[in-house]
Amino acid sequence: MCDINNTSFADCWLPRAAQARVSLSPQDTARAELADLWQNLAVAGSFDLRVEGEGEGYLLEKQAGVWRVSGGATGVLYGAHSLGFLLRGGEQPPDGFTLRSAPAFTHRIINHWDNMDGTIERGYAGRSLFFSGGGISYSEERIYHYARLLASVGVNAVAINNVNVRPDAARLITPDLLPQVAALAAIFRSCGVRLILSVSYASPVMLGDLTHADPRSGESARWWGERMNLIYSHVPDLLGVLIKADSENQPGPYQYDGCDQADGANLVAKAIAPHGGFVFWRCFVYNCKQDWRDRETDRPKAAYEAFRPIDGKFAPNVVLQVKNGPYDFQIREPVSPLLGAMPNTAQALEFQITGEYTGQQVDLCYLAPLWSDTLTFDTRLREKGRVADFAGGAVSSIAGVANTGDDSNWCGHALAAANLFAFGRLAWSPLSPPEDIAGQWCGLMFNGEARGVVQNMLLDSRRIYENYTTPLGMCWFVTPHYHYGPDPLGYEFSKWGTYHRADRRAVGIDRSPSGTGFSLQYAPPVADLYGDIDRCPEELLLFFHRAEYTRKLKSGKTLLQTLYDLHFLGAAQAEELIARWGALEGAVDAEIFANVAERLRRQAENARQWRDVFNTFFFRLSGIPDEAGRVISI
Ligand code: GCU
């Protein structure tokens, strides 16, 4: 039987509710964590904590029954958590054991898309942990517990508010709200986590101080300089600001004739530089008012076109934040060609932990395999050119859009916490195999046979989700705005640049050199592969190519039959998940069991809907029946 009585993985190895230790330094927190660990797990022998040197790495050693944790001030905290995971996972390392570890990415960041009214953009786990009713409002204990949860997997920064900055959130950088931001920062600081604030590029205008946000004007520079002095007088260790500019109706430097993204980013960067801060500047810049009839514009090309030509123009403290794919967090996309392609500019890789397009924490979708595909992707931009090889260098940072909220289990779906865990693990160690991470998380959360069963469910889940939604890189087939459930034409005649262009004979967009030429944004060997319909990996076929339904795939089946089959398969697999989980009744905590069982039922219903809408849509268009004679359209 599982002996845990709540659903956070950190509590899994420290079952008592955490006391907020707001005033402690990370090293004192580390000491307290170890003391708790010893008490709760009745660990034999003693521990010794040594703070030496700088940095976030740590060394764990066991000698004559004594566990020694050494490292810099935050290093020992990560070491303490690592030891906790080790022991809670049931391991009993012998004397002589040593483990040396250091993080790959410098800044390992969680981005909250929380609004001041307490709602969360694309949030599926309750309301904001930080805001409600237009102001800052939180439980100190819960925030401490959250900081601790993040620190336990090595996260060292958190942006607390939405990248879409509305007027109420613009006030976060005013004397009204900065004292409360500072109080929040103090809680996170005790766990080695630094704050980031999302700010609008047009803050001076939003706050009523200037009539423009022209990056070339002395007024703008003065405003930002003074504002940064104010912000840092309250939060001296703020890691920086996060800015979504010229993106989905957010203001930006493009509004000013002749200005580019570097002009905007550098304006803020110069003001924050004396305080040691960074500007995380998002590259999600594209025309969101496209005419669907326009076949020249191709949204996946946009970020590269906007940023690649101005490599070298950015201030050293600008970090360009690039989504993992060129579109927008779809279940299968190629890796963004911008990643690693700007050797003279720091970048951050952005993942979406929250399940906007990946099941919204109703459907099970363990994302580490998707992220690992990105991290192990060989850009061929240099000899060691995997995205993971750039970690801490050209891609200095990594950010994940949070999947957490005030639900008691943090993530709504109890198993979605595996994604938060995996994000932290991959940010620390980007080549960790997703199966090992799943295994480790299951080891913390479950006992006995449940560990293996859940691990396999997690590992199968991404493919299952892909099978019944948009396989072969098709993308965009979701209900507009909500992004859950199928709507074949929902985005087809819209302005968002998101089309599959299915007709009675074929589907997909030709992005090869004879089409939009998107494939040419990759280094030559990759461009050649993607640009050739016969060599393109089939899982991305419809991303890069327009293919006829009758086209034969490697399996010998036609494209359309493959799509039909995958949808029948995916829906059946979703149904099977219910039984796989059902077998664990009594073997896992009752609350977790009920939570997951309820979501798996909804997932199976969603999968059926996807199967039938998808297959019916293509059957009606093509008139080609399923070879197996299954019922498609009634
Ligand atoms: C997606 C998402 C938006 C979000 C945007 C972003 O488009 O649907 O809600 O604001 O990404 O990353 O900025």
Residues whose N, C-alpha, C, O or C-beta is under 5 A from the ligand:
A	BS01	GCU	E121
